[in-house]
């Protein structure tokens, strides 16, 4: 798990509709982290429909059916 100031953080949900060009990550500690989609070039190339087809694994990792890369909560938080 990603440890950030003695807190275990995981991902509950990913949302692409909050703000154009950004992804919102709903975290297990209640925070919402919004990052530019340009941080993830492979995800940026996905269509809107493909972006909605994501999977979260063990609260720590996420991926999309259309790409083979697996991302981590650490990639989002840089922790």
Secondary structure as GFF3:
##gff-version 3
##sequence-region A 1 79
A	DSSP	beta_strand	2	4	.	.	.	ID=ss1
A	DSSP	beta_strand	7	9	.	.	.	ID=ss2
A	DSSP	beta_strand	11	15	.	.	.	ID=ss3
A	DSSP	beta_strand	22	27	.	.	.	ID=ss4
A	DSSP	beta_strand	32	36	.	.	.	ID=ss5
A	DSSP	three_ten_helix	37	39	.	.	.	ID=ss6
A	DSSP	alpha_helix	41	44	.	.	.	ID=ss7
A	DSSP	alpha_helix	48	51	.	.	.	ID=ss8
A	DSSP	beta_strand	54	57	.	.	.	ID=ss9
A	DSSP	beta_strand	61	64	.	.	.	ID=ss10
A	DSSP	beta_strand	71	72	.	.	.	ID=ss11
A	DSSP	alpha_helix	73	77	.	.	.	ID=ss12
###
